[in-house]
Amino acid sequence: MSALDRLHRHRHYTRRYRERLRAGKVRLAIVMDEAALSAMLVDRGLLNPLQADDRAALTAGAEQALRKLCETSQHEGATYDKLRLAMCLAATQKGKACGSK
């Protein structure tokens, strides 16, 4: 890869970063158990069970879950707590402690 190609790639990433920044968005890299995530998303109706091994579908479901969590936390603190508890329970039932790696 030439220096010019690296420069173009860097410019592309910088441009995307600045677009997200202006839009008030953040890009997250989340590491978690795939089976626990799939089970929670299917339980919440955010993922079709037949797509549980599809990374794009998992990403879309996780984004939708986070959006719902943000929306409910802004309107009702109790709903936020219930959702958080339900997500932790779903994770612990799959053998993982909530918040563990």
Secondary structure, 3 states (H helix, E strand, C coil): CCHHHHHHHHHHHHHHHHHHHHHCCCCCCCCCCHHHHHHHHHHCCCCCHHHCCCHHHHHHHHHHHHHHHHHHHHHCHHHHHHHHHHHHHHHHHCCCCCCCC
